[in-house]
């Protein structure tokens, strides 16, 4: 009978771990001393005051709320560097531009500034005088200042020139704003702010900030000509203020896989059109052909002509080009040739391999995948690489692991290490708790008798006419043994 001891051990371990965690991470109830009230409390009186910071634009209404529970004599508001304001005077319209709040319950000492100005920026304090004492609460009021226009710090304000294989830092600066601005970066329509860091520096004691956001990025050839935008958001702005600049990404001619052109009809005039990109523009470009890619014998400059070949170049703009090889009266010999387009600019040289075929194009799902070059015929990019050695090794390792797992499972079943189904002999035992040991003994005798019958048959063999021993009795023996299962 299988004991499943490893399951019991695992359960005990889990129980001990749970008990340990319960002791280590028990949560205590907070005591009353940890609770912080939003106000200043005395034994009998309570100041009702919210100290949260307020951000308000010039010209907007500013509510300065302050309440008191209990008897008090009078209250005032104070702004750093300014004269105190008696709340009673505000209610009696002594101070122009200030008024009594609509709701006074819980706001007995509150005042309203109808149109706030930048001079009213700072720390405001509500002071309530009671018998023999005074209570107070303070809050910071930020009266905003519209940010200055963002500036991109680049060498050329008309164009940002970057190298495709180098990381380039680009800075966007907002000289002054209150509070600090938010800055995001966009490359075309894509948000790339995650690659930027922003530094905010106070410029005075009045809450003004200078913000500098630095974007560090390696730009790719495909991003040539895209717009890089610094976008500034602020409470004073109804919409973000943007500063943009076009990218000029410098790169050598971009490599491509082998291109194969299919369904070329013999005797027709055929044009091979191969797209490539390079910036700056190419200083050398030519078509070459020969018996193989390793044996290229003939070259034709672009533009140029030789035999029945003619070459020219189409400029698509933004660093994109189409190199054309025109073949007059296409022949089978042309399909047996291998072709190279060689392009060089100031940053390097790149070779593009081309095959021509009179066969039909591969169907969808074949190993060859469609190239995106524009061409009257169907062009495909063909990979010459086969399955790598690493991939083969990985497949072999996976197969070995599966085989080992199957073998381990079979061995464990044989040794009864796990709780597989019990063997046939155990089926003869009756698991009813109400039955006695006599019933079990009778069942065991029946099993033993049937087993002896089987063992007796295994001793006999049958010889055929050739003198060889045939295993004709094996299936019968096996069948009889199966019948012993209860």
C-alpha positions as a printed Julia matrix, in Angstrom:
486×3 Matrix{Float64}:
   0.0     0.0     0.0
   1.35    3.46   -0.97
   2.04    5.7     1.99
   2.42    9.01    0.06
   4.98   10.07    2.71
   6.36   12.96    0.63
   2.84   14.49    0.53
   2.6    14.29    4.33
   6.05   15.9     4.73
   5.08   18.72    2.35
   1.85   19.37    4.26
   3.72   19.53    7.59
   6.27   21.95    6.09
   3.54   24.2     4.75
   1.76   24.21    8.13
   4.99   25.21    9.93
   5.67   27.96    7.38
   2.15   29.34    7.79
   2.54   29.39   11.56
   5.89   31.19   11.26
   4.45   33.8     8.9
   1.47   34.36   11.19
   3.86   35.13   14.07
   6.21   37.32   12.02
   3.64   39.38   10.14
   0.88   39.74   12.67
  -0.93   43.1    12.33
  -1.37   45.09   15.51
  -4.31   47.37   16.07
  -3.24   51.03   15.9
  -3.25   52.79   19.22
  -4.97   56.09   19.69
  -1.64   57.93   19.85
  -1.0    57.25   16.11
  -4.1    59.11   14.93
  -3.48   62.66   13.63
  -6.45   65.05   13.55
  -6.72   67.69   10.84
  -6.91   70.61   13.23
  -5.59   72.02   16.49
  -7.32   70.54   19.52
  -7.62   71.86   23.07
  -9.51   70.46   26.04
 -12.74   72.35   25.2
 -12.17   74.26   21.92
 -11.36   73.08   18.38
  -9.98   74.95   15.38
 -11.45   73.64   12.11
  -8.78   74.1     9.48
  -7.54   72.32    6.35
  -3.8    72.93    5.86
  -3.72   71.52    2.31
  -1.89   73.6    -0.28
  -4.0    75.63   -2.75
  -2.96   76.35   -6.35
  -4.92   79.16   -8.0
  -4.51   81.24  -11.16
  -4.45   85.06  -11.04
  -7.98   86.45  -11.33
  -9.62   83.34   -9.87
 -11.6    83.24   -6.61
  -9.74   82.14   -3.48
 -11.65   80.72   -0.49
  -9.72   80.86    2.79
 -11.74   78.66    5.15
 -11.29   78.66    8.92
 -13.79   77.54   11.59
 -13.96   77.29   15.37
 -16.08   75.27   17.77
 -16.62   77.07   21.03
 -16.63   80.68   22.22
 -14.0    83.03   20.8
 -13.34   86.78   20.84
 -12.21   87.53   17.27
 -10.01   86.16   14.47
  -7.56   87.48   11.88
  -5.79   86.3     8.7
  -2.09   87.01    8.18
   0.02   86.85    5.0
   3.8    86.83    5.35
   5.12   90.36    4.94
   1.65   91.99    4.94
  -0.61   93.6     7.56
  -3.12   91.38    9.41
  -6.68   91.32    8.12
  -9.47   91.49   10.7
 -12.23   89.03    9.72
 -14.87   91.41   11.13
 -13.58   94.17    8.81
 -13.92   91.85    5.81
 -17.52   91.07    6.77
 -18.22   94.84    7.03
 -16.72   95.43    3.53
 -13.76   97.41    4.84
 -11.32   95.57    2.52
 -12.15   95.95   -1.22
 -11.98   92.71   -3.17
 -12.7    90.58   -0.12
 -16.05   89.22    1.1
 -17.84   86.96    3.59
 -18.26   83.29    2.59
 -21.74   82.04    1.73
 -21.56   79.28    4.4
 -20.4    80.31    7.87
 -21.17   77.12    9.83
 -17.82   75.48   10.51
 -16.26   78.45    8.69
 -16.82   81.19   11.25
 -13.48   82.9    10.49
 -13.35   82.26    6.74
 -12.87   84.98    4.1
 -13.07   85.13    0.3
 -10.65   86.88   -2.06
 -12.81   87.6    -5.1
  -9.94   87.93   -7.64
  -6.58   86.75   -6.44
  -3.35   88.43   -7.57
   0.27   87.35   -7.6
   0.92   89.63   -4.58
  -1.31   87.35   -2.51
   0.94   84.35   -3.09
   2.47   82.9     0.07
   1.74   81.38    3.49
  -1.65   82.38    4.95
  -2.36   81.92    8.68
  -5.74   81.95   10.42
  -5.44   83.05   14.08
  -8.39   82.7    16.49
  -8.23   84.51   19.84
  -9.88   82.89   22.83
  -9.79   83.7    26.52
  -6.18   83.67   27.65
  -4.88   82.05   24.44
  -5.01   81.87   20.63
  -5.16   79.01   18.11
  -3.84   79.11   14.56
  -3.53   77.13   11.34
  -1.48   77.88    8.2
  -1.64   76.89    4.53
   0.45   77.65    1.46
  -1.35   79.49   -1.35
   0.38   79.25   -4.72
  -0.71   81.92   -7.12
   0.48   80.64  -10.46
   2.8    82.35  -12.91
   2.47   81.37  -16.56
   5.6    79.53  -17.76
   7.99   80.98  -20.26
   8.01   79.32  -23.69
   9.92   76.03  -23.92
  13.28   76.15  -25.69
  15.08   73.19  -27.29
  18.82   73.55  -26.74
  20.22   72.29  -30.05
  23.05   73.47  -32.31
  20.72   74.21  -35.21
  17.25   75.51  -34.39
  15.97   74.35  -37.79
  17.16   70.73  -37.71
  18.39   68.23  -35.13
  21.17   66.12  -36.63
  21.95   62.84  -34.84
  24.01   59.72  -35.6
  22.1    56.43  -35.65
  24.77   54.53  -33.69
  25.28   57.13  -30.92
  23.14   58.13  -27.94
  22.15   61.79  -28.24
  21.05   64.05  -25.33
  18.44   66.7   -26.16
  17.4    69.38  -23.63
  14.11   71.25  -23.29
  14.23   74.27  -20.96
  11.45   76.29  -19.31
  13.16   79.24  -17.63
  10.45   80.21  -15.13
   7.05   79.08  -13.9
   5.07   78.82  -10.69
   4.59   76.03   -9.81
   7.0    73.89  -11.85
   5.77   72.7   -15.26
   5.24   69.15  -16.52
   7.32   68.15  -19.57
   6.69   65.24  -21.94
   8.51   64.14  -25.11
   7.0    62.85  -28.34
   8.66   61.34  -31.41
   6.01   61.7   -34.05
   2.88   60.48  -32.22
   4.82   58.18  -29.87
   5.41   59.18  -26.25
   9.11   58.67  -25.37
   9.11   60.5   -22.01
  10.31   57.34  -20.25
  13.77   58.04  -21.71
  13.93   61.55  -20.2
  14.89   63.01  -16.81
  13.59   66.37  -15.51
  15.37   68.65  -13.05
  13.43   71.42  -11.24
  15.44   74.25   -9.68
  13.98   77.07   -7.51
  14.91   80.5    -8.88
  13.7    82.64   -5.91
  11.93   82.49   -2.58
   8.52   83.04   -4.15
   8.01   79.52   -5.53
   9.37   80.13   -9.06
  11.06   77.17  -10.79
  13.31   76.53  -13.76
  12.72   73.14  -15.36
  15.17   71.25  -17.6
  14.17   67.94  -19.19
  16.91   65.91  -20.88
  15.99   63.19  -23.37
  18.71   60.59  -24.0
  18.03   58.34  -26.94
  19.67   56.49  -29.83
  17.64   57.37  -32.91
  17.05   54.79  -35.67
  17.31   55.25  -39.46
  13.54   54.75  -39.85
  13.02   57.83  -37.62
  14.78   60.13  -40.07
  12.56   63.11  -40.89
  10.23   62.61  -37.89
   9.35   65.49  -35.56
  10.75   65.5   -32.01
   8.46   67.49  -29.68
   8.87   68.9   -26.17
   5.37   69.34  -24.7
   4.87   71.58  -21.63
   1.74   71.41  -19.41
   0.81   73.82  -16.62
  -2.23   74.93  -14.65
  -2.19   78.26  -16.47
  -2.33   76.62  -19.92
  -5.57   75.46  -21.49
  -3.55   73.2   -23.82
   0.09   72.04  -23.71
   2.64   74.37  -25.3
   4.89   72.5   -27.73
   8.28   73.08  -29.25
   9.24   70.76  -32.15
  12.19   70.11  -34.41
  12.66   67.68  -37.36
  15.22   64.89  -37.08
  18.08   64.36  -39.5
  19.35   60.87  -38.67
  22.76   60.07  -40.18
  23.32   56.39  -41.09
  25.12   54.12  -43.55
  23.04   52.25  -46.16
  20.72   49.94  -44.22
  21.28   46.2   -44.78
  18.58   43.88  -46.15
  18.23   40.1   -46.65
  18.59   38.46  -50.06
  15.79   39.52  -52.44
  14.39   37.06  -55.02
  12.2    38.12  -57.96
   9.89   35.45  -59.44
   7.69   34.83  -62.48
   9.95   36.56  -64.99
   8.94   35.68  -68.55
  11.74   34.88  -71.04
  12.01   37.38  -73.9
  10.34   40.22  -71.94
  11.93   43.47  -70.81
  12.22   43.29  -67.06
  13.05   45.87  -64.4
  14.49   44.95  -61.01
  13.5    47.65  -58.51
  15.25   47.48  -55.16
  14.53   49.99  -52.39
  17.23   51.06  -49.93
  17.84   53.91  -47.49
  20.95   55.93  -46.73
  21.73   59.33  -45.19
  23.73   61.22  -46.32
  23.08   60.49  -49.99
  25.26   57.82  -51.67
  28.62   58.84  -53.12
  28.99   55.53  -55.03
  26.33   53.18  -56.36
  26.55   50.37  -58.92
  25.03   47.08  -60.03
  27.27   44.02  -60.31
  26.61   40.49  -61.6
  28.4    37.14  -62.07
  28.05   33.37  -61.83
  27.8    33.47  -58.02
  27.87   35.98  -55.2
  31.51   35.03  -54.63
  32.39   35.5   -58.3
  31.07   38.89  -59.4
  32.84   39.83  -62.61
  30.92   42.73  -64.19
  29.89   46.09  -62.71
  27.65   48.85  -64.09
  27.59   52.3   -62.51
  24.29   54.03  -61.75
  23.26   55.54  -64.06
  24.88   53.5   -66.82
  24.43   50.76  -69.44
  26.27   47.64  -70.63
  25.19   44.88  -73.03
  21.4    44.53  -72.54
  21.53   46.01  -68.99
  20.64   49.57  -68.05
  20.71   51.16  -64.57
  19.31   54.31  -62.96
  18.29   55.66  -59.54
  15.01   57.09  -58.26
  15.05   59.43  -55.22
  12.0    59.01  -52.99
  13.01   61.66  -50.43
  13.85   61.44  -46.72
  16.86   59.21  -47.39
  14.89   56.64  -49.42
  15.94   55.46  -52.91
  15.02   52.9   -55.56
  17.83   51.34  -57.6
  16.61   50.04  -61.0
  18.28   47.36  -63.16
  16.54   47.11  -66.53
  17.13   43.92  -68.55
  16.15   44.0   -72.23
  14.98   40.64  -73.62
  15.29   38.55  -70.45
  17.01   35.19  -71.07
  17.49   32.01  -69.1
  21.15   32.96  -68.72
  20.06   36.06  -66.84
  18.19   33.9   -64.32
  21.37   31.92  -63.71
  23.31   35.05  -62.78
  23.68   36.5   -59.29
  23.33   40.25  -58.82
  24.71   42.74  -56.28
  23.7    46.33  -55.65
  26.61   48.15  -53.97
  25.86   51.46  -52.22
  28.36   53.62  -50.33
  28.01   56.91  -48.46
  30.26   58.81  -46.05
  29.53   56.35  -43.21
  30.14   53.03  -45.01
  29.29   50.55  -47.76
  26.49   47.97  -48.01
  25.88   45.15  -50.51
  22.37   43.97  -51.44
  22.05   40.45  -52.92
  19.47   39.74  -55.63
  18.29   36.55  -57.37
  16.1    36.36  -60.5
  13.83   33.39  -61.19
  11.4    32.27  -63.88
   9.62   29.99  -61.39
   6.32   30.73  -59.73
   6.36   32.65  -56.49
   6.2    30.58  -53.28
   2.75   30.1   -51.83
   1.69   31.55  -48.5
   3.16   29.57  -45.63
   6.37   28.66  -47.47
   9.68   29.35  -45.8
  10.29   32.4   -47.94
   8.63   35.64  -46.81
   7.45   38.55  -48.87
   9.73   41.61  -49.18
   8.08   45.0   -49.11
   9.96   46.54  -52.05
   7.66   47.99  -54.68
   8.07   46.1   -57.93
   5.79   45.08  -60.82
   6.78   41.46  -60.2
   6.52   39.59  -56.95
   9.64   39.96  -54.83
  10.55   37.85  -51.83
  13.23   38.03  -49.18
  14.94   34.67  -48.87
  16.9    33.77  -45.78
  20.0    31.67  -46.49
  20.42   30.67  -42.86
  19.49   27.15  -41.76
  18.51   26.05  -38.29
  21.22   27.26  -35.94
  23.31   24.88  -33.86
  21.9    26.4   -30.68
  18.35   25.64  -31.78
  19.27   22.02  -32.62
  20.96   21.6   -29.24
  17.88   23.01  -27.52
  15.61   20.52  -29.29
  17.88   17.61  -28.32
  17.91   18.71  -24.67
  14.12   18.96  -24.57
  13.76   15.46  -26.04
  16.22   14.02  -23.47
  14.31   15.69  -20.61
  11.02   14.19  -21.83
  12.57   10.7   -22.12
  14.09   11.01  -18.62
  10.76   12.12  -17.17
   8.93    9.15  -18.71
  11.59    6.75  -17.42
  11.45    8.24  -13.92
   7.67    7.95  -13.85
   7.83    4.29  -14.92
  10.45    3.5   -12.27
   8.44    5.3    -9.59
   5.34    3.31  -10.53
   7.29    0.07  -10.37
   8.73    0.9    -6.95
   5.37    2.26   -5.67
   7.07    5.6    -4.79
   3.93    7.57   -5.68
   0.21    6.93   -5.26
  -0.55    5.15   -8.52
  -3.45    2.72   -8.76
  -2.87   -0.43   -6.65
  -1.72   -3.68   -8.24
  -4.19   -6.33   -9.35
  -3.52   -8.52   -6.28
  -4.79   -5.81   -3.94
  -8.2    -5.84   -5.56
  -8.94   -9.16   -3.9
  -8.98   -7.5    -0.49
 -12.33   -6.2     0.69
 -12.1    -2.7     2.22
 -15.37   -2.87    4.17
 -14.82   -2.01    7.82
 -17.78   -4.19    8.92
 -16.2    -7.35    7.52
 -13.88   -9.47    9.65
 -10.5   -10.97    8.98
 -12.1   -14.29    7.89
 -13.53  -12.58    4.8
 -10.13  -11.25    3.97
  -8.55  -14.65    4.36
 -11.1   -16.22    2.02
 -10.46  -13.6    -0.63
  -6.73  -14.08   -0.29
  -7.08  -17.83   -0.74
  -9.03  -17.23   -3.94
  -6.32  -15.01   -5.28
  -3.61  -17.49   -4.37
  -5.45  -20.35   -6.06
  -5.9   -18.42   -9.29
  -2.26  -17.32   -9.19
  -1.09  -20.9    -8.75
  -3.16  -21.82  -11.78
  -1.43  -19.21  -13.85
   2.02  -20.15  -12.59
   1.35  -23.72  -13.55
   0.65  -22.78  -17.12
   3.83  -20.77  -17.46
   5.89  -23.97  -16.97
   4.62  -25.57  -20.19
   5.85  -24.76  -23.72
   4.91  -26.02  -27.2
   7.49  -27.15  -29.72
   6.73  -26.67  -33.45
   7.85  -28.86  -36.29
  11.15  -26.93  -36.63
  12.14  -27.72  -33.07
  11.71  -24.03  -32.02
   9.81  -23.0   -28.97
   6.76  -20.89  -29.79
   5.24  -18.39  -27.33
   1.68  -19.41  -28.17
   0.65  -19.72  -24.54
   1.68  -16.2   -23.51
  -1.54  -14.45  -24.43
  -3.68  -17.13  -22.82
  -1.64  -16.96  -19.61
  -1.85  -13.21  -19.52
  -5.59  -13.27  -20.1
  -6.14  -15.77  -17.31
  -4.05  -13.68  -14.97
  -6.13  -10.61  -15.71
  -9.26  -12.57  -14.84
  -7.99  -12.93  -11.29
  -8.59   -9.25  -10.67
 -11.65   -8.66   -8.56
